[in-house]
């Protein structure tokens, strides 16, 4: 990351949460790592098993797909399958917490202090994400205080 920033390249990450191997600790670990390495900004989404993919076929065979209401397959608002290592409520709340925490003022400050790349537009992008995330969705929970039942 430091090498990319050294060349003046900002990093927009795509982060998906809710894979079968993700436990309730994934939210805090992900936000902490992304902040420490100075990712400039990120699109944080829920895992979505789109029809026609191997993931969809596997989950359809195994049975954890919850809905075929395709309007819910947007990665931002609805959990559409049952992950193995956490409840639906834990995944939804942890996802919302991770987005809010990543785009909290403290996280933005820390990430951009590491990056210092394209600050004139990077600050505006992060402020825009901050406003969008804090305007929509629940607050989630602090995963350090959560206990998950599978």
C-alpha positions in Angstrom: 0.0 0.0 0.0 2.8 2.4 0.9 4.4 1.8 -2.5 1.2 2.5 -4.4 0.7 5.7 -2.3 4.4 6.6 -3.0 3.6 6.6 -6.7 0.5 8.8 -6.1 -2.0 6.0 -6.6 -5.0 6.0 -4.3 -6.6 2.6 -3.5 -10.4 2.0 -3.7 -11.0 -1.4 -2.2 -14.0 -3.7 -2.7 -14.6 -5.5 0.6 -17.2 -8.2 0.9 -18.4 -9.6 4.3 -20.4 -12.7 5.1 -18.5 -15.6 3.4 -19.0 -19.0 5.0 -15.5 -18.8 6.6 -16.2 -15.4 8.2 -17.0 -15.4 11.9 -18.2 -12.5 14.0 -14.7 -11.2 14.4 -14.4 -10.5 10.6 -15.9 -7.0 11.0 -13.5 -5.6 13.5 -10.4 -7.3 11.9 -11.3 -6.0 8.4 -11.9 -2.4 9.5 -8.7 -2.4 11.6 -6.6 -3.8 8.8 -8.0 -1.4 6.2 -7.4 1.5 8.5 -3.9 0.5 9.5 -2.7 0.0 5.9 -4.4 3.3 4.8 -6.9 2.2 2.2 -8.2 5.4 0.7 -11.8 4.3 0.5 -13.8 1.2 0.0 -17.1 -0.2 -1.1 -18.2 -2.5 1.7 -20.8 -5.0 0.7 -22.5 -8.2 1.8 -21.6 -11.4 -0.1 -24.3 -11.9 -2.7 -24.6 -15.3 -4.5 -25.8 -14.2 -7.9 -27.7 -16.7 -10.1 -25.5 -18.4 -12.6 -22.4 -18.4 -10.3 -20.8 -21.4 -8.7 -21.5 -19.9 -5.3 -25.3 -19.6 -6.1 -25.3 -23.2 -7.3 -23.6 -24.5 -4.2 -25.8 -22.6 -1.8 -28.9 -23.6 -3.7 -27.8 -27.3 -3.3 -27.0 -26.9 0.4 -30.1 -24.9 1.2 -29.1 -21.6 2.9 -30.5 -19.3 0.2 -33.2 -17.3 2.0 -35.0 -15.5 -0.9 -35.3 -15.2 -4.6 -36.5 -11.7 -4.4 -33.9 -10.3 -6.8 -34.5 -6.7 -5.5 -32.7 -7.8 -2.3 -29.6 -9.0 -4.1 -27.9 -5.6 -3.9 -25.2 -6.2 -1.4 -26.1 -3.2 0.7 -29.4 -3.8 2.6 -30.4 -7.5 2.8 -28.7 -10.7 3.8 -29.9 -13.3 1.2 -28.3 -16.5 2.5 -27.5 -18.1 5.8 -23.7 -18.0 6.4 -22.2 -20.9 8.4 -20.4 -19.2 11.2 -22.8 -16.4 12.3 -26.5 -15.6 12.6 -28.3 -13.4 10.1 -28.7 -10.7 12.7 -25.0 -10.8 13.6 -24.1 -10.5 9.9 -26.5 -7.6 9.2 -25.5 -5.7 12.3 -21.7 -6.4 11.9 -21.9 -5.2 8.2 -23.6 -2.0 9.3 -21.1 -1.5 12.1 -18.1 -2.1 9.7 -19.4 0.5 7.2 -20.0 3.1 9.9 -16.7 2.4 11.6 -14.7 2.5 8.3 -16.3 5.8 7.4 -16.1 7.3 11.0 -14.2 10.6 11.2 -11.4 8.9 13.1 -11.0 6.2 10.5 -11.1 8.7 7.7 -8.4 10.8 9.4 -6.2 7.8 10.1 -6.5 6.3 6.6 -5.9 9.6 4.8 -2.9 10.4 7.1 -1.3 7.2 5.9 -2.2 7.8 2.2 -1.8 11.5 1.6 -2.7 10.7 -2.0 -5.1 13.0 -3.9 -6.3 14.6 -0.7 -8.3 17.2 -2.5 -10.7 14.6 -4.0 -10.0 11.8 -1.5 -11.4 13.9 1.4 -14.5 14.7 -0.6 -15.0 11.1 -1.5 -14.7 9.9 2.1 -17.0 12.7 3.3 -19.6 11.6 0.7 -19.4 8.0 1.8 -19.6 9.1 5.5 -22.8 11.0 4.8 -24.3 8.2 2.8 -23.5 5.5 5.4 -24.7 7.6 8.4 -27.9 8.5 6.6 -29.0 5.0 5.8 -29.1 1.7 7.8 -28.8 0.8 11.4 -25.9 1.5 13.7 -25.0 -2.2 14.0 -23.1 -3.3 17.1 -19.5 -3.4 18.3 -18.3 -6.8 17.4 -15.8 -6.8 20.3 -18.8 -6.9 22.6 -20.9 -9.4 20.5 -21.4 -13.1 21.0 -22.7 -15.1 18.0 -24.8 -18.2 18.1 -24.7 -20.2 14.9 
